[in-house]
Amino acid sequence: MKDQRISLVGPGYGFYVEFLGPGFRLWCNLGESSAMDMSIDDVRALFTSIALACERQEAIKTRIGRLSWTTDARPNPKHPERLLVKFSGPLGSGNVGLNRRHVLSACTEFSSVFG
């Protein structure tokens, strides 16, 4: 499973989790490139919070070490397929609109590969 990437944005874009065995790295290449090393428990907590926000259609905030991450999956009539992610910490600070279906697919992929 070395070098397994799970993209939160889509193929060819730069917001993804990479398995480096035994740990993970969260990459953000949306502007200035930055990365953060994470444990499997950290990544599991991140994907769990994302999936929960989508399931409940609300904003869920989580803190993983120095990373603050909010997934805002409240329905937006103008952009029903979008959700907003806000983050600050080792990756810098920013927010990005993501495709809800693609993000849920990434959550499913992580669960199927890493449990």
N, C-alpha and C positions, 0 to 999 in steps of 0.2 A: 504494500500500500504506500510505499515511499513516493513522495511528490504528488500525492492526491490533492487536487484543488477543487474547492466548492465555491463557486462564484455567487455572490449576492446580487450582482448587477446583470450579468450575461456574458457569454463568451467574448473574449477580446477586450473586456473592460477591466478596470482595476479596483475592484472591491471584493476581496475573496479571502477565504480561510484555506491555508495550505498545511497539509500534514507533512511534517518533517521527520517523524519517527525518532524519538518517543513523544515529541511535543508538536505544537501547532504554531503557526504564525498568521496573524490577521494583517492583511495588506490593504492599504488604501492608496491608490494611485490616481485619485480624482483631483488633479492639481499637483501639489507637491507630494512626492512619494514618501510614505512612512510605513512602518510596520511595528507590530507588537507581538512578542512571544507569549503564548498561552498554554495552559495545561488542558488536558481533555475535559476536566471538570469545568474550566472556564468557558471553553467552546460550547460544551453541553448547556451551560447556564445561558449563554448568549442565544443559542438557537431555541431553547425553551422559551425565553422571554419574547423572542420574535414570533414564534408560533402562537403563544398565548395572546399577544396583542392582536394578531390576525383573527384568532378564534373569537375573542371577545369584542373585536372591533373598537378598541380603545387604545389609549397611549399607555405603554408600560415602560417604566424606567428601571434599569439595572445598573449595578456598579460591579465591575470586575477589576480588582486591583485599583490601578489609577485611571481606568477607563470608565467614563460615564456614558451610557448608551440608552437612548430613548427610541422606541419604535412606536410611531403614532399611526395606528391603523384605523383611525376613525373614518367613517365613510365621507367621501368628498364627491358631491354630485357632479362637479365639473370634471373630475378625474377619478372615476370609480375604481380603476385598476391600479392606482398609485397609493403608496404609503410613504411616510416621511421618516427618515432616520436622522437623529441628531446625536452627535458624539463629541466628546472632548476628553483629552488626556494625551497619552503617548502618540496617538495618531494625529495630533493637532486638534483643531475644532472645526466643525462644519455641519452641514446638513445636506442630505441628498434625497431626492425622490426616487423610489424604487418601484418596480413592477411587482404587485402583490403576488401574482401567480408564480413569478420567477423566484421570489423570496421563499414562498412556501415549498416550492420544488427543492430549493437548497436545504431547507429544514428536513424534508423527507430524505434527501440524499444523505445528509449527515447521519440521520438516525439509522438508515439502512446499512451504512458502511461502518459506523463507529458505535452504534447502539445508543 
